[in-house]
Amino acid sequence: MSRFYTNNSVHDYEKPEREYDEEVALLEKEDEVYKLVLWNDDVNTFDYVIEALIEICRHTLEQAEQCTILVHYKGKCTVKTGSLEILKPMHEKLISRSLTSEIV
């Protein structure tokens, strides 16, 4: 570590903030928010999709209905946000029900 002594004080020319910045960047990366996106299809009924969103994503009836309408008219909808740990099992369950989803 390089130091410069003047008037009984020590000046550090290393950059301690660099280590702090790296730690913050790592924490931010770990806390990244992902989106579970449900895509429209021409196969599944509104009721089927609503039921899946309630059971898998723990939506209320109103949330599930709104997401289903958005998927139908907009082609896709973010149905849940969170960490990969939370979203990956939901994604897999949606796919197992023949629904098209992705994590972004």
PyMOL commands that place a pseudoatom at each C-alpha (Angstrom):
pseudoatom trace, name=CA, resn=MET, resi=1, chain=A, elem=C, hetatm=0, pos=[0.000, 0.000, 0.000]
pseudoatom trace, name=CA, resn=SER, resi=2, chain=A, elem=C, hetatm=0, pos=[1.484, 3.355, -0.921]
pseudoatom trace, name=CA, resn=ARG, resi=3, chain=A, elem=C, hetatm=0, pos=[1.298, 6.037, 1.741]
pseudoatom trace, name=CA, resn=PHE, resi=4, chain=A, elem=C, hetatm=0, pos=[2.472, 9.602, 1.986]
pseudoatom trace, name=CA, resn=TYR, resi=5, chain=A, elem=C, hetatm=0, pos=[3.124, 11.132, 5.406]
pseudoatom trace, name=CA, resn=THR, resi=6, chain=A, elem=C, hetatm=0, pos=[2.666, 14.873, 6.028]
pseudoatom trace, name=CA, resn=ASN, resi=7, chain=A, elem=C, hetatm=0, pos=[2.047, 16.698, 9.292]
pseudoatom trace, name=CA, resn=ASN, resi=8, chain=A, elem=C, hetatm=0, pos=[1.377, 13.473, 11.208]
pseudoatom trace, name=CA, resn=SER, resi=9, chain=A, elem=C, hetatm=0, pos=[-1.360, 12.392, 8.817]
pseudoatom trace, name=CA, resn=VAL, resi=10, chain=A, elem=C, hetatm=0, pos=[-1.413, 9.436, 6.479]
pseudoatom trace, name=CA, resn=HIS, resi=11, chain=A, elem=C, hetatm=0, pos=[-2.712, 9.779, 2.930]
pseudoatom trace, name=CA, resn=ASP, resi=12, chain=A, elem=C, hetatm=0, pos=[-3.699, 6.530, 1.242]
pseudoatom trace, name=CA, resn=TYR, resi=13, chain=A, elem=C, hetatm=0, pos=[-3.249, 6.511, -2.496]
pseudoatom trace, name=CA, resn=GLU, resi=14, chain=A, elem=C, hetatm=0, pos=[-4.938, 3.157, -2.919]
pseudoatom trace, name=CA, resn=LYS, resi=15, chain=A, elem=C, hetatm=0, pos=[-8.585, 3.457, -3.871]
pseudoatom trace, name=CA, resn=PRO, resi=16, chain=A, elem=C, hetatm=0, pos=[-10.680, 1.967, -1.067]
pseudoatom trace, name=CA, resn=GLU, resi=17, chain=A, elem=C, hetatm=0, pos=[-13.850, 3.111, -2.845]
pseudoatom trace, name=CA, resn=ARG, resi=18, chain=A, elem=C, hetatm=0, pos=[-13.035, 0.676, -5.664]
pseudoatom trace, name=CA, resn=GLU, resi=19, chain=A, elem=C, hetatm=0, pos=[-13.536, -2.310, -3.352]
pseudoatom trace, name=CA, resn=TYR, resi=20, chain=A, elem=C, hetatm=0, pos=[-16.776, -0.760, -2.072]
pseudoatom trace, name=CA, resn=ASP, resi=21, chain=A, elem=C, hetatm=0, pos=[-18.013, -0.124, -5.630]
pseudoatom trace, name=CA, resn=GLU, resi=22, chain=A, elem=C, hetatm=0, pos=[-17.276, -3.728, -6.588]
pseudoatom trace, name=CA, resn=GLU, resi=23, chain=A, elem=C, hetatm=0, pos=[-19.247, -4.990, -3.572]
pseudoatom trace, name=CA, resn=VAL, resi=24, chain=A, elem=C, hetatm=0, pos=[-22.196, -2.739, -4.434]
pseudoatom trace, name=CA, resn=ALA, resi=25, chain=A, elem=C, hetatm=0, pos=[-22.135, -3.883, -8.067]
pseudoatom trace, name=CA, resn=LEU, resi=26, chain=A, elem=C, hetatm=0, pos=[-22.155, -7.510, -6.915]
pseudoatom trace, name=CA, resn=LEU, resi=27, chain=A, elem=C, hetatm=0, pos=[-25.103, -6.899, -4.588]
pseudoatom trace, name=CA, resn=GLU, resi=28, chain=A, elem=C, hetatm=0, pos=[-27.003, -5.086, -7.334]
pseudoatom trace, name=CA, resn=LYS, resi=29, chain=A, elem=C, hetatm=0, pos=[-26.400, -7.984, -9.697]
pseudoatom trace, name=CA, resn=GLU, resi=30, chain=A, elem=C, hetatm=0, pos=[-27.677, -10.471, -7.094]
pseudoatom trace, name=CA, resn=ASP, resi=31, chain=A, elem=C, hetatm=0, pos=[-30.786, -8.354, -6.540]
pseudoatom trace, name=CA, resn=GLU, resi=32, chain=A, elem=C, hetatm=0, pos=[-31.616, -8.015, -10.223]
pseudoatom trace, name=CA, resn=VAL, resi=33, chain=A, elem=C, hetatm=0, pos=[-35.297, -8.083, -10.900]
pseudoatom trace, name=CA, resn=TYR, resi=34, chain=A, elem=C, hetatm=0, pos=[-36.407, -10.427, -13.624]
pseudoatom trace, name=CA, resn=LYS, resi=35, chain=A, elem=C, hetatm=0, pos=[-39.771, -10.531, -15.378]
pseudoatom trace, name=CA, resn=LEU, resi=36, chain=A, elem=C, hetatm=0, pos=[-41.919, -13.554, -16.086]
pseudoatom trace, name=CA, resn=VAL, resi=37, chain=A, elem=C, hetatm=0, pos=[-43.630, -12.789, -19.381]
pseudoatom trace, name=CA, resn=LEU, resi=38, chain=A, elem=C, hetatm=0, pos=[-46.660, -14.712, -20.617]
pseudoatom trace, name=CA, resn=TRP, resi=39, chain=A, elem=C, hetatm=0, pos=[-47.221, -14.766, -24.392]
pseudoatom trace, name=CA, resn=ASN, resi=40, chain=A, elem=C, hetatm=0, pos=[-50.471, -15.047, -26.288]
pseudoatom trace, name=CA, resn=ASP, resi=41, chain=A, elem=C, hetatm=0, pos=[-51.429, -18.232, -28.083]
pseudoatom trace, name=CA, resn=ASP, resi=42, chain=A, elem=C, hetatm=0, pos=[-54.407, -19.352, -30.133]
pseudoatom trace, name=CA, resn=VAL, resi=43, chain=A, elem=C, hetatm=0, pos=[-54.964, -22.535, -28.154]
pseudoatom trace, name=CA, resn=ASN, resi=44, chain=A, elem=C, hetatm=0, pos=[-55.760, -21.879, -24.497]
pseudoatom trace, name=CA, resn=THR, resi=45, chain=A, elem=C, hetatm=0, pos=[-59.000, -20.346, -23.230]
pseudoatom trace, name=CA, resn=PHE, resi=46, chain=A, elem=C, hetatm=0, pos=[-59.263, -17.292, -21.021]
pseudoatom trace, name=CA, resn=ASP, resi=47, chain=A, elem=C, hetatm=0, pos=[-60.533, -19.440, -18.147]
pseudoatom trace, name=CA, resn=TYR, resi=48, chain=A, elem=C, hetatm=0, pos=[-57.607, -21.858, -18.480]
pseudoatom trace, name=CA, resn=VAL, resi=49, chain=A, elem=C, hetatm=0, pos=[-55.042, -19.046, -18.399]
pseudoatom trace, name=CA, resn=ILE, resi=50, chain=A, elem=C, hetatm=0, pos=[-56.779, -17.292, -15.496]
pseudoatom trace, name=CA, resn=GLU, resi=51, chain=A, elem=C, hetatm=0, pos=[-56.815, -20.516, -13.487]
pseudoatom trace, name=CA, resn=ALA, resi=52, chain=A, elem=C, hetatm=0, pos=[-53.112, -21.090, -14.186]
pseudoatom trace, name=CA, resn=LEU, resi=53, chain=A, elem=C, hetatm=0, pos=[-52.156, -17.555, -13.121]
pseudoatom trace, name=CA, resn=ILE, resi=54, chain=A, elem=C, hetatm=0, pos=[-54.109, -17.907, -9.886]
pseudoatom trace, name=CA, resn=GLU, resi=55, chain=A, elem=C, hetatm=0, pos=[-52.595, -21.285, -9.035]
pseudoatom trace, name=CA, resn=ILE, resi=56, chain=A, elem=C, hetatm=0, pos=[-49.035, -20.789, -10.247]
pseudoatom trace, name=CA, resn=CYS, resi=57, chain=A, elem=C, hetatm=0, pos=[-48.382, -17.060, -9.854]
pseudoatom trace, name=CA, resn=ARG, resi=58, chain=A, elem=C, hetatm=0, pos=[-50.709, -16.596, -6.863]
pseudoatom trace, name=CA, resn=HIS, resi=59, chain=A, elem=C, hetatm=0, pos=[-52.676, -13.878, -8.617]
pseudoatom trace, name=CA, resn=THR, resi=60, chain=A, elem=C, hetatm=0, pos=[-56.017, -12.687, -7.365]
pseudoatom trace, name=CA, resn=LEU, resi=61, chain=A, elem=C, hetatm=0, pos=[-58.915, -13.307, -9.724]
pseudoatom trace, name=CA, resn=GLU, resi=62, chain=A, elem=C, hetatm=0, pos=[-58.815, -9.655, -10.794]
pseudoatom trace, name=CA, resn=GLN, resi=63, chain=A, elem=C, hetatm=0, pos=[-55.043, -9.713, -11.467]
pseudoatom trace, name=CA, resn=ALA, resi=64, chain=A, elem=C, hetatm=0, pos=[-55.334, -12.920, -13.477]
pseudoatom trace, name=CA, resn=GLU, resi=65, chain=A, elem=C, hetatm=0, pos=[-58.215, -11.540, -15.540]
pseudoatom trace, name=CA, resn=GLN, resi=66, chain=A, elem=C, hetatm=0, pos=[-56.346, -8.290, -16.272]
pseudoatom trace, name=CA, resn=CYS, resi=67, chain=A, elem=C, hetatm=0, pos=[-53.163, -10.121, -17.284]
pseudoatom trace, name=CA, resn=THR, resi=68, chain=A, elem=C, hetatm=0, pos=[-55.134, -12.485, -19.507]
pseudoatom trace, name=CA, resn=ILE, resi=69, chain=A, elem=C, hetatm=0, pos=[-56.825, -9.572, -21.281]
pseudoatom trace, name=CA, resn=LEU, resi=70, chain=A, elem=C, hetatm=0, pos=[-53.454, -7.838, -21.768]
pseudoatom trace, name=CA, resn=VAL, resi=71, chain=A, elem=C, hetatm=0, pos=[-51.926, -11.042, -23.147]
pseudoatom trace, name=CA, resn=HIS, resi=72, chain=A, elem=C, hetatm=0, pos=[-54.834, -11.407, -25.555]
pseudoatom trace, name=CA, resn=TYR, resi=73, chain=A, elem=C, hetatm=0, pos=[-54.797, -7.837, -26.867]
pseudoatom trace, name=CA, resn=LYS, resi=74, chain=A, elem=C, hetatm=0, pos=[-51.112, -6.883, -26.537]
pseudoatom trace, name=CA, resn=GLY, resi=75, chain=A, elem=C, hetatm=0, pos=[-49.578, -10.287, -27.296]
pseudoatom trace, name=CA, resn=LYS, resi=76, chain=A, elem=C, hetatm=0, pos=[-47.758, -10.567, -23.997]
pseudoatom trace, name=CA, resn=CYS, resi=77, chain=A, elem=C, hetatm=0, pos=[-47.814, -9.419, -20.385]
pseudoatom trace, name=CA, resn=THR, resi=78, chain=A, elem=C, hetatm=0, pos=[-45.418, -9.424, -17.453]
pseudoatom trace, name=CA, resn=VAL, resi=79, chain=A, elem=C, hetatm=0, pos=[-47.248, -11.615, -14.968]
pseudoatom trace, name=CA, resn=LYS, resi=80, chain=A, elem=C, hetatm=0, pos=[-44.650, -11.606, -12.181]
pseudoatom trace, name=CA, resn=THR, resi=81, chain=A, elem=C, hetatm=0, pos=[-41.371, -9.947, -11.243]
pseudoatom trace, name=CA, resn=GLY, resi=82, chain=A, elem=C, hetatm=0, pos=[-38.678, -11.146, -8.875]
pseudoatom trace, name=CA, resn=SER, resi=83, chain=A, elem=C, hetatm=0, pos=[-35.535, -13.195, -8.571]
pseudoatom trace, name=CA, resn=LEU, resi=84, chain=A, elem=C, hetatm=0, pos=[-34.702, -16.130, -10.784]
pseudoatom trace, name=CA, resn=GLU, resi=85, chain=A, elem=C, hetatm=0, pos=[-35.199, -18.436, -7.792]
pseudoatom trace, name=CA, resn=ILE, resi=86, chain=A, elem=C, hetatm=0, pos=[-38.835, -17.362, -7.528]
pseudoatom trace, name=CA, resn=LEU, resi=87, chain=A, elem=C, hetatm=0, pos=[-39.648, -17.092, -11.230]
pseudoatom trace, name=CA, resn=LYS, resi=88, chain=A, elem=C, hetatm=0, pos=[-38.003, -20.220, -12.626]
pseudoatom trace, name=CA, resn=PRO, resi=89, chain=A, elem=C, hetatm=0, pos=[-40.399, -22.718, -10.961]
pseudoatom trace, name=CA, resn=MET, resi=90, chain=A, elem=C, hetatm=0, pos=[-43.388, -20.598, -12.055]
pseudoatom trace, name=CA, resn=HIS, resi=91, chain=A, elem=C, hetatm=0, pos=[-42.052, -20.480, -15.618]
pseudoatom trace, name=CA, resn=GLU, resi=92, chain=A, elem=C, hetatm=0, pos=[-41.619, -24.255, -15.661]
pseudoatom trace, name=CA, resn=LYS, resi=93, chain=A, elem=C, hetatm=0, pos=[-45.151, -24.806, -14.341]
pseudoatom trace, name=CA, resn=LEU, resi=94, chain=A, elem=C, hetatm=0, pos=[-46.644, -22.466, -16.947]
pseudoatom trace, name=CA, resn=ILE, resi=95, chain=A, elem=C, hetatm=0, pos=[-44.788, -24.329, -19.682]
pseudoatom trace, name=CA, resn=SER, resi=96, chain=A, elem=C, hetatm=0, pos=[-45.949, -27.672, -18.284]
pseudoatom trace, name=CA, resn=ARG, resi=97, chain=A, elem=C, hetatm=0, pos=[-49.508, -26.396, -18.826]
pseudoatom trace, name=CA, resn=SER, resi=98, chain=A, elem=C, hetatm=0, pos=[-48.745, -25.620, -22.474]
pseudoatom trace, name=CA, resn=LEU, resi=99, chain=A, elem=C, hetatm=0, pos=[-48.544, -21.881, -21.874]
pseudoatom trace, name=CA, resn=THR, resi=100, chain=A, elem=C, hetatm=0, pos=[-45.776, -19.869, -23.482]
pseudoatom trace, name=CA, resn=SER, resi=101, chain=A, elem=C, hetatm=0, pos=[-43.660, -17.865, -21.066]
pseudoatom trace, name=CA, resn=GLU, resi=102, chain=A, elem=C, hetatm=0, pos=[-40.133, -16.586, -20.715]
pseudoatom trace, name=CA, resn=ILE, resi=103, chain=A, elem=C, hetatm=0, pos=[-37.972, -14.954, -18.076]
pseudoatom trace, name=CA, resn=VAL, resi=104, chain=A, elem=C, hetatm=0, pos=[-36.331, -11.701, -19.117]
for i in range(1, 104): cmd.bond("trace and resi %d" % i, "trace and resi %d" % (i + 1))
show_as sticks, trace
zoom trace
